[in-house]
Amino acid sequence: MSLTIRAITPRDYPRVLEIWRPIYRETTATFASEEKTETTLPIYIESRRAAGRETFVAELDGELLGFASYDQFRGGDGYVHAMEHTIILAPEGRGRGAGRALMNAVEDHARAAGAHVMVAGVSAENTVGVAFHAAVGYVEVGRMPQVGRKFGRWLDLVLMQRILTP
């Protein structure tokens, strides 16, 4: 049994959507409620790729356990060295090293492309996500009360970051 991290390919798109859709529908891990689709997912991935960023998948014995991607934290040339990532794991991918491996892949790719800092915007309700980021070296740099809304509730955002280069 070997965990493989690799760049996403179109054959992965159906499984990525299968993993991601319940996150949109059932959780506050993302504040967004508009799901990626068979049409919008390739655009999302290719627009990041065109900007020099990559989306990675974690695969164990042929089973796709999750994915991770990153893009510029905010628009404008003053933020070209600040990136923000997304990591989504299937329930069966949790606790198997896939999250850490995906984080390493995203950080290594971003660092090689000249990124200085990686940002995580984590729902305050996602205590597992906050703990995961802390465990892999992210520090909390701010909390933004009631900046998101989903399921008829206001949601707080925890901002965490990791410096990638000295």
N, C-alpha and C positions, 0 to 999 in steps of 0.2 A: 504494500500500500504506500503510494507516494503522492504527496501533494504537489501539484504543478501549478505554477502561476504563469500565465501567458496573455498576450494581447487578445482582445476579443475579436471574434470573426462573426460574419453574418449567421453562421449556423448556430451560434450561441444565443441569438436574439430571442427565440421563443422561450427558452429557459430563463433568461434574464427577466423577461416580462412576467413569467410565472412566479418568480421570486419577488419581484418588485410590486406587482399589483396589490397583494394583500397589505403591504406596508402603507400604500396610499389609502386603501379602503378601511383598514382596521386599526391603525395606530397613529400616534402623534409623533412618531420618529421623524416624519417629514410633515411640515405644515401644509404642503401642497395637497390638493385633492384631485387635480387633473392628472390622470395617469398617462404614462408614456404608452404609445400604441405601436403597432407594426409599421406605421408611417413615421411617427415622430422619434422613435428610438434610434433608427439609423441616422437621422439628421442630428440628433443630440451627440452621438458618438463621432460622426464625421466632422462636425463643426469643431469639436475639441481637437480631434486629430489634425485638422487643417491648421490649428493654432499651435501645433507642436506638443499637444497633450495626449495622453493615452488612456484607454480604458482597459483594465485587466480583469481576468476571471481566475478563480481558484477552482481547480478540478482535482478530484480524488477518485482514482480508478474509473475514469470516464464520467463521473457524476459532477456536474457543475454545482458548487456549493455557495458561490457568491461572486460579487464583482465590486470593483472600485474604480473611480475616475476622479479627475481633478480639473480645475479650470481657474482662471484668474479670480482672485477674491473679489475685487471691485473693478469696474471699468476705468479706463484712463491710464496714461503712461506712468503715473506716479505709483501704480500698484503692480507693475509688470513682474516684480520679484515676490509678490505675495499670492499664494494659491490657496484654494479651498477644496477639500476633497469630499467625496461621498463613498461610503462603504455600506453595502447591503449584503447580508448573509441570509441564506435559507435557514429555517429552524435547525435542520440537520447539519448545517455547516458550523454552528456555534460550538465553541469549546474544542475545536479540532485544529486550531492553529491557522485557520484560513484568514481570519481577520488580521492577525499580525503579519502574515505573509503578504496579504494584499496591501496593507499599510506600507510595508517595506518597499514593495514594488512601486507604489505611487510616489513615495518620498524619494526613492533613488532616481526615478525618471525625472521628477521635478527638479531635483538637485542638479542632475546632469544638464538640464535645460536652463539652469541659471536661477532657479528659485531660491530665495533666502528664507522664507517662512511658509509654513503650512498652517492653515486655519481650519478649525472644526467648529461648525455651528450645530450644537446639539440641543434638542428639546430638553428642557429641565425635567420633564416627566420621564425621559429616557435615562434612568439612573444607571442602567447597564452600559449604555453608550458613554456616559460621562466617566464611569469607572474604567471602561476599556481604554479610553483616550488617556486618562491619568496613568494607567499601567504601562502604556507605551511611550510615555515621556511628554505628554501634552500638559500644559498648565492652564488653569482657568485664568482668563484675563478680563472677563466681564460677564455680567448678567443683564439681560434686557427684558424687563417685565412687560408682559402683555403685548409683545410685538407680533405675535402670530394668532391666528384664529382658525379653529377647526372643530367640528362636532359641536358647534354652538358655544364654545368656550374660548377664553383668552389663554394664550400659551406663552410661557417664558422661554427665552433662548439663552443658552450658556455658550459663550465664546471661549474657545480654548485654542492654544497655538503651540507650535514647536518650531524653534529656530533650526533650520537645516544646515546652514553654513556659518562658520565663525565670522 
